[in-house]
Amino acid sequence: MTLQPLDPHRLFIIANLSMVIGLALLLLGVAGAYVFDRQLALGAVVACHALVILGPTALKIGYVMRLLAQRQLTLAA
């Protein structure tokens, strides 16, 4: 079984989706960890603090994937 590279257009869509999800996770984490922390249980606050780390990670991975897709599209043109 050989791995085949993704179509640049599909990679671009996946990258954009990853960036949107990362931003949503970050905003959800910030809201839960710092705005609504008094109304949430301790486990939920801890989970929200984890989202503050995981959200930007997904955002950065999506950004790098987007750059890669744009490069592939530029080289293909």
Biopython code that builds the backbone (N, CA, C, O; Angstrom):
import numpy as np
from Bio.PDB.StructureBuilder import StructureBuilder

atoms = [
    (1, "MET", "N", (0.842, -1.173, 0.000)),
    (1, "MET", "CA", (0.000, 0.000, 0.000)),
    (1, "MET", "C", (0.895, 1.247, 0.000)),
    (1, "MET", "O", (1.774, 1.390, 0.850)),
    (2, "THR", "N", (0.666, 2.120, -0.938)),
    (2, "THR", "CA", (1.446, 3.352, -1.031)),
    (2, "THR", "C", (0.551, 4.544, -0.706)),
    (2, "THR", "O", (-0.629, 4.574, -1.055)),
    (3, "LEU", "N", (1.132, 5.497, -0.045)),
    (3, "LEU", "CA", (0.398, 6.726, 0.250)),
    (3, "LEU", "C", (0.460, 7.649, -0.945)),
    (3, "LEU", "O", (1.524, 7.867, -1.525)),
    (4, "GLN", "N", (-0.674, 8.182, -1.303)),
    (4, "GLN", "CA", (-0.727, 9.106, -2.413)),
    (4, "GLN", "C", (-0.984, 10.500, -1.859)),
    (4, "GLN", "O", (-1.766, 10.654, -0.921)),
    (5, "PRO", "N", (-0.347, 11.511, -2.417)),
    (5, "PRO", "CA", (-0.570, 12.869, -1.916)),
    (5, "PRO", "C", (-2.005, 13.311, -2.188)),
    (5, "PRO", "O", (-2.627, 12.903, -3.168)),
    (6, "LEU", "N", (-2.507, 14.148, -1.300)),
    (6, "LEU", "CA", (-3.857, 14.674, -1.468)),
    (6, "LEU", "C", (-3.897, 15.680, -2.612)),
    (6, "LEU", "O", (-2.917, 16.363, -2.908)),
    (7, "ASP", "N", (-5.035, 15.743, -3.224)),
    (7, "ASP", "CA", (-5.290, 16.770, -4.225)),
    (7, "ASP", "C", (-5.160, 18.130, -3.537)),
    (7, "ASP", "O", (-5.713, 18.315, -2.453)),
    (8, "PRO", "N", (-4.446, 19.086, -4.134)),
    (8, "PRO", "CA", (-4.252, 20.385, -3.473)),
    (8, "PRO", "C", (-5.556, 21.095, -3.109)),
    (8, "PRO", "O", (-5.620, 21.784, -2.091)),
    (9, "HIS", "N", (-6.585, 20.934, -3.923)),
    (9, "HIS", "CA", (-7.868, 21.572, -3.618)),
    (9, "HIS", "C", (-8.493, 20.945, -2.377)),
    (9, "HIS", "O", (-9.042, 21.651, -1.531)),
    (10, "ARG", "N", (-8.410, 19.621, -2.267)),
    (10, "ARG", "CA", (-8.945, 18.933, -1.101)),
    (10, "ARG", "C", (-8.134, 19.300, 0.145)),
    (10, "ARG", "O", (-8.701, 19.516, 1.217)),
    (11, "LEU", "N", (-6.819, 19.368, 0.001)),
    (11, "LEU", "CA", (-5.961, 19.760, 1.116)),
    (11, "LEU", "C", (-6.294, 21.175, 1.577)),
    (11, "LEU", "O", (-6.290, 21.458, 2.775)),
    (12, "PHE", "N", (-6.580, 22.059, 0.632)),
    (12, "PHE", "CA", (-6.948, 23.433, 0.946)),
    (12, "PHE", "C", (-8.242, 23.476, 1.760)),
    (12, "PHE", "O", (-8.346, 24.233, 2.725)),
    (13, "ILE", "N", (-9.218, 22.671, 1.374)),
    (13, "ILE", "CA", (-10.494, 22.615, 2.089)),
    (13, "ILE", "C", (-10.300, 22.051, 3.496)),
    (13, "ILE", "O", (-10.855, 22.578, 4.460)),
    (14, "ILE", "N", (-9.517, 20.984, 3.613)),
    (14, "ILE", "CA", (-9.244, 20.386, 4.922)),
    (14, "ILE", "C", (-8.494, 21.372, 5.807)),
    (14, "ILE", "O", (-8.763, 21.459, 7.006)),
    (15, "ALA", "N", (-7.562, 22.110, 5.230)),
    (15, "ALA", "CA", (-6.800, 23.093, 5.996)),
    (15, "ALA", "C", (-7.706, 24.203, 6.517)),
    (15, "ALA", "O", (-7.602, 24.601, 7.678)),
    (16, "ASN", "N", (-8.588, 24.699, 5.666)),
    (16, "ASN", "CA", (-9.518, 25.746, 6.103)),
    (16, "ASN", "C", (-10.435, 25.233, 7.204)),
    (16, "ASN", "O", (-10.712, 25.944, 8.170)),
    (17, "LEU", "N", (-10.901, 24.007, 7.059)),
    (17, "LEU", "CA", (-11.756, 23.412, 8.077)),
    (17, "LEU", "C", (-11.001, 23.256, 9.397)),
    (17, "LEU", "O", (-11.554, 23.510, 10.467)),
    (18, "SER", "N", (-9.757, 22.844, 9.317)),
    (18, "SER", "CA", (-8.937, 22.701, 10.519)),
    (18, "SER", "C", (-8.725, 24.048, 11.198)),
    (18, "SER", "O", (-8.740, 24.128, 12.426)),
    (19, "MET", "N", (-8.532, 25.083, 10.431)),
    (19, "MET", "CA", (-8.344, 26.410, 11.009)),
    (19, "MET", "C", (-9.620, 26.907, 11.686)),
    (19, "MET", "O", (-9.558, 27.512, 12.756)),
    (20, "VAL", "N", (-10.763, 26.657, 11.076)),
    (20, "VAL", "CA", (-12.037, 27.082, 11.663)),
    (20, "VAL", "C", (-12.307, 26.305, 12.950)),
    (20, "VAL", "O", (-12.730, 26.886, 13.950)),
    (21, "ILE", "N", (-12.066, 25.007, 12.927)),
    (21, "ILE", "CA", (-12.268, 24.189, 14.118)),
    (21, "ILE", "C", (-11.307, 24.619, 15.227)),
    (21, "ILE", "O", (-11.702, 24.709, 16.390)),
    (22, "GLY", "N", (-10.054, 24.884, 14.877)),
    (22, "GLY", "CA", (-9.082, 25.340, 15.869)),
    (22, "GLY", "C", (-9.492, 26.653, 16.508)),
    (22, "GLY", "O", (-9.359, 26.824, 17.719)),
    (23, "LEU", "N", (-9.987, 27.576, 15.709)),
    (23, "LEU", "CA", (-10.446, 28.855, 16.242)),
    (23, "LEU", "C", (-11.650, 28.667, 17.151)),
    (23, "LEU", "O", (-11.740, 29.293, 18.207)),
    (24, "ALA", "N", (-12.581, 27.803, 16.741)),
    (24, "ALA", "CA", (-13.760, 27.534, 17.570)),
    (24, "ALA", "C", (-13.359, 26.892, 18.897)),
    (24, "ALA", "O", (-13.899, 27.249, 19.944)),
    (25, "LEU", "N", (-12.415, 25.946, 18.862)),
    (25, "LEU", "CA", (-11.945, 25.320, 20.094)),
    (25, "LEU", "C", (-11.280, 26.345, 21.012)),
    (25, "LEU", "O", (-11.490, 26.330, 22.225)),
    (26, "LEU", "N", (-10.484, 27.226, 20.430)),
    (26, "LEU", "CA", (-9.821, 28.260, 21.217)),
    (26, "LEU", "C", (-10.838, 29.181, 21.882)),
    (26, "LEU", "O", (-10.735, 29.458, 23.077)),
    (27, "LEU", "N", (-11.805, 29.650, 21.129)),
    (27, "LEU", "CA", (-12.813, 30.554, 21.682)),
    (27, "LEU", "C", (-13.665, 29.864, 22.742)),
    (27, "LEU", "O", (-13.993, 30.465, 23.765)),
    (28, "LEU", "N", (-14.020, 28.614, 22.500)),
    (28, "LEU", "CA", (-14.779, 27.847, 23.480)),
    (28, "LEU", "C", (-13.960, 27.651, 24.754)),
    (28, "LEU", "O", (-14.482, 27.772, 25.862)),
    (29, "GLY", "N", (-12.682, 27.350, 24.587)),
    (29, "GLY", "CA", (-11.812, 27.168, 25.744)),
    (29, "GLY", "C", (-11.639, 28.436, 26.549)),
    (29, "GLY", "O", (-11.694, 28.403, 27.778)),
    (30, "VAL", "N", (-11.431, 29.555, 25.874)),
    (30, "VAL", "CA", (-11.269, 30.832, 26.579)),
    (30, "VAL", "C", (-12.557, 31.203, 27.314)),
    (30, "VAL", "O", (-12.520, 31.653, 28.459)),
    (31, "ALA", "N", (-13.686, 31.011, 26.652)),
    (31, "ALA", "CA", (-14.962, 31.335, 27.301)),
    (31, "ALA", "C", (-15.187, 30.459, 28.526)),
    (31, "ALA", "O", (-15.595, 30.957, 29.575)),
    (32, "GLY", "N", (-14.928, 29.174, 28.406)),
    (32, "GLY", "CA", (-15.156, 28.282, 29.536)),
    (32, "GLY", "C", (-14.135, 28.432, 30.642)),
    (32, "GLY", "O", (-14.469, 28.296, 31.818)),
    (33, "ALA", "N", (-12.898, 28.709, 30.281)),
    (33, "ALA", "CA", (-11.830, 28.766, 31.282)),
    (33, "ALA", "C", (-11.765, 30.107, 32.001)),
    (33, "ALA", "O", (-11.335, 30.165, 33.153)),
    (34, "TYR", "N", (-12.182, 31.180, 31.348)),
    (34, "TYR", "CA", (-11.987, 32.494, 31.948)),
    (34, "TYR", "C", (-13.274, 33.301, 32.133)),
    (34, "TYR", "O", (-13.322, 34.179, 32.995)),
    (35, "VAL", "N", (-14.306, 33.029, 31.352)),
    (35, "VAL", "CA", (-15.534, 33.820, 31.459)),
    (35, "VAL", "C", (-16.570, 33.097, 32.323)),
    (35, "VAL", "O", (-17.143, 33.691, 33.236)),
    (36, "PHE", "N", (-16.807, 31.817, 32.033)),
    (36, "PHE", "CA", (-17.834, 31.054, 32.736)),
    (36, "PHE", "C", (-17.247, 30.065, 33.733)),
    (36, "PHE", "O", (-17.891, 29.065, 34.052)),
    (37, "ASP", "N", (-16.056, 30.317, 34.227)),
    (37, "ASP", "CA", (-15.390, 29.354, 35.102)),
    (37, "ASP", "C", (-16.130, 29.160, 36.426)),
    (37, "ASP", "O", (-16.058, 28.079, 37.012)),
    (38, "ARG", "N", (-16.824, 30.163, 36.901)),
    (38, "ARG", "CA", (-17.548, 30.039, 38.178)),
    (38, "ARG", "C", (-18.800, 29.171, 38.043)),
    (38, "ARG", "O", (-19.246, 28.581, 39.027)),
    (39, "GLN", "N", (-19.366, 29.085, 36.852)),
    (39, "GLN", "CA", (-20.580, 28.306, 36.650)),
    (39, "GLN", "C", (-20.291, 26.857, 36.268)),
    (39, "GLN", "O", (-21.208, 26.036, 36.279)),
    (40, "LEU", "N", (-19.065, 26.521, 35.935)),
    (40, "LEU", "CA", (-18.716, 25.182, 35.465)),
    (40, "LEU", "C", (-18.097, 24.355, 36.576)),
    (40, "LEU", "O", (-17.537, 24.888, 37.534)),
    (41, "ALA", "N", (-18.209, 23.040, 36.430)),
    (41, "ALA", "CA", (-17.555, 22.129, 37.355)),
    (41, "ALA", "C", (-16.050, 22.162, 37.105)),
    (41, "ALA", "O", (-15.597, 22.603, 36.049)),
    (42, "LEU", "N", (-15.284, 21.692, 38.081)),
    (42, "LEU", "CA", (-13.830, 21.745, 37.982)),
    (42, "LEU", "C", (-13.321, 20.974, 36.764)),
    (42, "LEU", "O", (-12.414, 21.444, 36.078)),
    (43, "GLY", "N", (-13.884, 19.806, 36.487)),
    (43, "GLY", "CA", (-13.454, 19.019, 35.330)),
    (43, "GLY", "C", (-13.690, 19.748, 34.011)),
    (43, "GLY", "O", (-12.877, 19.664, 33.090)),
    (44, "ALA", "N", (-14.800, 20.457, 33.930)),
    (44, "ALA", "CA", (-15.090, 21.224, 32.716)),
    (44, "ALA", "C", (-14.125, 22.386, 32.546)),
    (44, "ALA", "O", (-13.717, 22.702, 31.429)),
    (45, "VAL", "N", (-13.761, 23.021, 33.653)),
    (45, "VAL", "CA", (-12.800, 24.132, 33.576)),
    (45, "VAL", "C", (-11.435, 23.613, 33.134)),
    (45, "VAL", "O", (-10.755, 24.250, 32.330)),
    (46, "VAL", "N", (-11.039, 22.459, 33.659)),
    (46, "VAL", "CA", (-9.767, 21.853, 33.248)),
    (46, "VAL", "C", (-9.806, 21.508, 31.764)),
    (46, "VAL", "O", (-8.834, 21.739, 31.044)),
    (47, "ALA", "N", (-10.930, 20.955, 31.303)),
    (47, "ALA", "CA", (-11.080, 20.639, 29.875)),
    (47, "ALA", "C", (-11.007, 21.904, 29.023)),
    (47, "ALA", "O", (-10.429, 21.889, 27.936)),
    (48, "CYS", "N", (-11.580, 22.978, 29.504)),
    (48, "CYS", "CA", (-11.523, 24.239, 28.759)),
    (48, "CYS", "C", (-10.104, 24.779, 28.688)),
    (48, "CYS", "O", (-9.701, 25.343, 27.670)),
    (49, "HIS", "N", (-9.348, 24.610, 29.759)),
    (49, "HIS", "CA", (-7.941, 25.024, 29.714)),
    (49, "HIS", "C", (-7.169, 24.175, 28.697)),
    (49, "HIS", "O", (-6.265, 24.679, 28.030)),
    (50, "ALA", "N", (-7.519, 22.904, 28.577)),
    (50, "ALA", "CA", (-6.889, 22.055, 27.558)),
    (50, "ALA", "C", (-7.249, 22.542, 26.160)),
    (50, "ALA", "O", (-6.419, 22.496, 25.252)),
    (51, "LEU", "N", (-8.478, 23.006, 25.985)),
    (51, "LEU", "CA", (-8.882, 23.528, 24.677)),
    (51, "LEU", "C", (-8.111, 24.787, 24.307)),
    (51, "LEU", "O", (-7.899, 25.060, 23.125)),
    (52, "VAL", "N", (-7.688, 25.557, 25.310)),
    (52, "VAL", "CA", (-6.892, 26.752, 25.044)),
    (52, "VAL", "C", (-5.540, 26.357, 24.437)),
    (52, "VAL", "O", (-4.922, 27.154, 23.732)),
    (53, "ILE", "N", (-5.087, 25.145, 24.704)),
    (53, "ILE", "CA", (-3.843, 24.649, 24.104)),
    (53, "ILE", "C", (-4.120, 23.941, 22.778)),
    (53, "ILE", "O", (-3.396, 24.145, 21.803)),
    (54, "LEU", "N", (-5.157, 23.116, 22.737)),
    (54, "LEU", "CA", (-5.436, 22.331, 21.535)),
    (54, "LEU", "C", (-5.983, 23.175, 20.381)),
    (54, "LEU", "O", (-5.720, 22.869, 19.218)),
    (55, "GLY", "N", (-6.728, 24.218, 20.682)),
    (55, "GLY", "CA", (-7.282, 25.075, 19.630)),
    (55, "GLY", "C", (-6.209, 25.728, 18.774)),
    (55, "GLY", "O", (-6.241, 25.589, 17.552)),
    (56, "PRO", "N", (-5.251, 26.441, 19.382)),
    (56, "PRO", "CA", (-4.187, 27.044, 18.580)),
    (56, "PRO", "C", (-3.325, 26.007, 17.855)),
    (56, "PRO", "O", (-2.795, 26.279, 16.777)),
    (57, "THR", "N", (-3.190, 24.822, 18.449)),
    (57, "THR", "CA", (-2.431, 23.770, 17.777)),
    (57, "THR", "C", (-3.106, 23.379, 16.467)),
    (57, "THR", "O", (-2.449, 23.273, 15.431)),
    (58, "ALA", "N", (-4.415, 23.167, 16.516)),
    (58, "ALA", "CA", (-5.159, 22.844, 15.289)),
    (58, "ALA", "C", (-5.112, 23.999, 14.301)),
    (58, "ALA", "O", (-5.022, 23.785, 13.092)),
    (59, "LEU", "N", (-5.171, 25.213, 14.811)),
    (59, "LEU", "CA", (-5.100, 26.403, 13.954)),
    (59, "LEU", "C", (-3.755, 26.471, 13.230)),
    (59, "LEU", "O", (-3.707, 26.760, 12.034)),
    (60, "LYS", "N", (-2.671, 26.208, 13.948)),
    (60, "LYS", "CA", (-1.339, 26.272, 13.343)),
    (60, "LYS", "C", (-1.123, 25.152, 12.333)),
    (60, "LYS", "O", (-0.540, 25.374, 11.272)),
    (61, "ILE", "N", (-1.591, 23.951, 12.659)),
    (61, "ILE", "CA", (-1.460, 22.834, 11.708)),
    (61, "ILE", "C", (-2.262, 23.134, 10.450)),
    (61, "ILE", "O", (-1.795, 22.877, 9.340)),
    (62, "GLY", "N", (-3.466, 23.675, 10.614)),
    (62, "GLY", "CA", (-4.275, 24.047, 9.458)),
    (62, "GLY", "C", (-3.616, 25.118, 8.613)),
    (62, "GLY", "O", (-3.710, 25.091, 7.386)),
    (63, "TYR", "N", (-2.945, 26.068, 9.266)),
    (63, "TYR", "CA", (-2.260, 27.133, 8.534)),
    (63, "TYR", "C", (-1.107, 26.573, 7.701)),
    (63, "TYR", "O", (-0.920, 26.961, 6.548)),
    (64, "VAL", "N", (-0.341, 25.662, 8.291)),
    (64, "VAL", "CA", (0.767, 25.054, 7.548)),
    (64, "VAL", "C", (0.222, 24.214, 6.381)),
    (64, "VAL", "O", (0.790, 24.226, 5.289)),
    (65, "MET", "N", (-0.858, 23.502, 6.613)),
    (65, "MET", "CA", (-1.471, 22.728, 5.526)),
    (65, "MET", "C", (-1.955, 23.657, 4.413)),
    (65, "MET", "O", (-1.828, 23.338, 3.231)),
    (66, "ARG", "N", (-2.506, 24.796, 4.797)),
    (66, "ARG", "CA", (-2.977, 25.773, 3.799)),
    (66, "ARG", "C", (-1.811, 26.315, 2.972)),
    (66, "ARG", "O", (-1.917, 26.449, 1.753)),
    (67, "LEU", "N", (-0.695, 26.625, 3.642)),
    (67, "LEU", "CA", (0.485, 27.087, 2.914)),
    (67, "LEU", "C", (0.979, 26.025, 1.939)),
    (67, "LEU", "O", (1.357, 26.337, 0.810)),
    (68, "LEU", "N", (0.974, 24.777, 2.377)),
    (68, "LEU", "CA", (1.396, 23.679, 1.513)),
    (68, "LEU", "C", (0.468, 23.546, 0.308)),
    (68, "LEU", "O", (0.935, 23.361, -0.815)),
    (69, "ALA", "N", (-0.833, 23.638, 0.533)),
    (69, "ALA", "CA", (-1.787, 23.539, -0.565)),
    (69, "ALA", "C", (-1.617, 24.695, -1.546)),
    (69, "ALA", "O", (-1.669, 24.496, -2.759)),
    (70, "GLN", "N", (-1.411, 25.905, -1.018)),
    (70, "GLN", "CA", (-1.211, 27.059, -1.902)),
    (70, "GLN", "C", (0.053, 26.901, -2.721)),
    (70, "GLN", "O", (0.088, 27.262, -3.897)),
    (71, "ARG", "N", (1.086, 26.364, -2.104)),
    (71, "ARG", "CA", (2.347, 26.139, -2.837)),
    (71, "ARG", "C", (2.145, 25.114, -3.949)),
    (71, "ARG", "O", (2.629, 25.303, -5.065)),
    (72, "GLN", "N", (1.434, 24.031, -3.650)),
    (72, "GLN", "CA", (1.177, 23.015, -4.655)),
    (72, "GLN", "C", (0.327, 23.569, -5.792)),
    (72, "GLN", "O", (0.558, 23.245, -6.957)),
    (73, "LEU", "N", (-0.641, 24.390, -5.462)),
    (73, "LEU", "CA", (-1.473, 24.989, -6.505)),
    (73, "LEU", "C", (-0.685, 25.967, -7.362)),
    (73, "LEU", "O", (-0.914, 26.059, -8.568)),
    (74, "THR", "N", (0.243, 26.699, -6.747)),
    (74, "THR", "CA", (1.075, 27.651, -7.509)),
    (74, "THR", "C", (2.030, 26.909, -8.430)),
    (74, "THR", "O", (2.234, 27.310, -9.576)),
    (75, "LEU", "N", (2.615, 25.822, -7.925)),
    (75, "LEU", "CA", (3.556, 25.055, -8.760)),
    (75, "LEU", "C", (2.848, 24.325, -9.878)),
    (75, "LEU", "O", (3.445, 24.085, -10.927)),
    (76, "ALA", "N", (1.584, 23.965, -9.680)),
    (76, "ALA", "CA", (0.838, 23.238, -10.706)),
    (76, "ALA", "C", (0.381, 24.177, -11.834)),
    (76, "ALA", "O", (0.110, 23.732, -12.949)),
    (77, "ALA", "N", (0.301, 25.455, -11.535)),
    (77, "ALA", "CA", (-0.199, 26.404, -12.544)),
    (77, "ALA", "C", (0.852, 26.745, -13.568)),
    (77, "ALA", "O", (0.593, 27.528, -14.481)),
]
sb = StructureBuilder()
sb.init_structure("model")
sb.init_model(0)
sb.init_chain("A")
sb.init_seg("    ")
for serial, (resi, resn, name, xyz) in enumerate(atoms, 1):
    if name == "N":
        sb.init_residue(resn, " ", resi, " ")
    sb.init_atom(name, np.array(xyz, "f"), 0.0, 1.0, " ", f" {name:<3s}", serial, name[0])
structure = sb.get_structure()
